[in-house]
Amino acid sequence: MFPWKSVLVIEQSSSRARYLQLVDQMIKEISAGRLQPSQKIPGTRRMAALLHLNRKTVIQAYEELMAQGWLEIRSSSGTYISEKLPVTQYIPLEGKSPSNRSARPASPHSFDFIDDYTPQPQSSLVVDGGSPDHRLAPVDWIFKECRSLAKSRFNNHLLAYSDVRGDKVLRKILANYLSESRGMNINEDNVLITRGSQMGIFLGLKAMIRPNDPVVVGDSGYDAADWAVRYHRGQLERVTVDHLGLNTDELAAVCKRLPVKLVYITPHHHFPTTVTLSNDRRIQLLRLAMKYNFTILEDDYDYDFHYSSSPLLPLASLDHYGHVVYVGSFSKIFAPNVRVGYMIGSHEMVEECSKVRRIIDRQGDHLMERVMAEAILSGELTRHLKKSLICYRQRRDHLSQLLNEMMGDHVEFKVPEGGMAIWTRFRKIHLASIKPELNARGLYLDIDRDLAEKFNGVRMGFASMNESEQKQAIEILAGVVQSSTL
Ligand SMILES: Cc1ncc(COP(=O)(O)O)c(C=O)c1O
């Protein structure tokens, strides 16, 4: 629908006749290509109502446009932009010639280091890198809550402009929830609601680092966190990750060499290898943070999904004297599209990050934020997590079994204690080389170029596929791998 009302603006105070103003503006829209040949336009009565004009003014304008060849009437069908437009003379703007008319100002930035986003094809069978199954989300409950909050006289302010730090009720309830369930010592002033962990990572980096500051990440680590560091022009320093998580001895050596400002970690469960950072290393990491005065950006995106035992308490729950900024999210619990996450930090940090957030995003979705508060209060969150954990544990075991039975000679992996993906390394074939064949057979495997090149490995998400989908996927994968190794 063309936005007639906002584009065609008739100045009541102009000395030019109103019908001519309408003629001028329609010609302008047609010449710019925003109104296309053969496009139907509203009849005179409707156009008059849309623009608050007398119908006679619109009739006069249409007649003028018809006389000039811009409009045509098609009998019993209506008025249209002419199929053959009158030829207008091109008047060059100063310094511009027709040949460079399409040249646009070039962006002074280059963000080539960020991978292009390719959406997962909806028609294929998808093995993602570790997403929840949005089909399990309590959709009825969520929308029932949204509806009743939006309609309630006491809560419909949730639809208005409000606090950039997020819904006050959620901040308070979340602070209590994290204090009780994850041993954090916080209140609502330590909570900034974000649109997900990713926004928390961005804001944390924005607040804590300046160009050329050394920032330590795992080798390898979460690519989107690396991009955020590079975007802020931090100097990336990589430290190896083994079966106990980030190697803190290596980190200590880096700290002796460089004035490290920030260390980004995914303690549950390291991305991509899914290992959990051991208790000893957690303590060593905190000691280093205090000794060398750097910030730990703790991305605990996967905290809730630990299958064999209880998750370890976050670093943010230990005495850290402001050295830990913690990010988490509801997107992994309910569905990726639930864009509600949080950043936990000192009061000053929350205030600084709120200012930055204010200029890129006026505020979050307060209605959905309040629904998340209700989910915590009513027990819906715990119920959903309990159900998801049982289901995901079965799916993890099922996918592990399929990999062993159908591809045992070609892959190596360890059944992860938590998370939503199995870190799988391939033998005998090159992962990147089989991607086209997998696609051709209808299987989309989320192969990260860097991880494939460096480790010949891929994160195989198990949570979002049911057992029959997993079976179909592994049959295709095994078939392609077999035929590639013959
Ligand atoms: C390690 C890690 N951190 C953060 C995110 C972003 O999560 P969110 O959807 O909450 O922004 C992801 C998403 O997959 C992730 O894998």
The ligand as a MOL file (V3000), in Angstrom:
LIG
                    3D

  0  0  0     0  0            999 V3000
M  V30 BEGIN CTAB
M  V30 COUNTS 16 16 0 0 0
M  V30 BEGIN ATOM
M  V30 1 C 27.8360 -18.2260 23.1080 0
M  V30 2 C 26.6200 -17.4140 22.7450 0
M  V30 3 N 26.4410 -16.2130 23.3130 0
M  V30 4 C 25.4000 -15.4290 22.9930 0
M  V30 5 C 24.4650 -15.8240 22.0660 0
M  V30 6 C 23.3650 -14.8970 21.6910 0
M  V30 7 O 22.2050 -15.2080 22.3510 0
M  V30 8 P 20.9290 -14.2900 22.3440 0
M  V30 9 O 19.9700 -14.9370 21.4190 0
M  V30 10 O 20.4540 -14.2920 23.7560 0
M  V30 11 O 21.3420 -12.9180 21.8970 0
M  V30 12 C 24.5920 -17.0710 21.4560 0
M  V30 13 C 23.6150 -17.5150 20.4500 0
M  V30 14 O 23.6210 -18.6040 19.9500 0
M  V30 15 C 25.7060 -17.8790 21.7930 0
M  V30 16 O 25.8700 -19.0800 21.2140 0
M  V30 END ATOM
M  V30 BEGIN BOND
M  V30 1 1 1 2
M  V30 2 1 2 3
M  V30 3 2 2 15
M  V30 4 2 3 4
M  V30 5 1 4 5
M  V30 6 1 5 6
M  V30 7 2 5 12
M  V30 8 1 6 7
M  V30 9 1 7 8
M  V30 10 2 8 9
M  V30 11 1 8 10
M  V30 12 1 8 11
M  V30 13 1 12 13
M  V30 14 1 12 15
M  V30 15 2 13 14
M  V30 16 1 15 16
M  V30 END BOND
M  V30 END CTAB
M  END
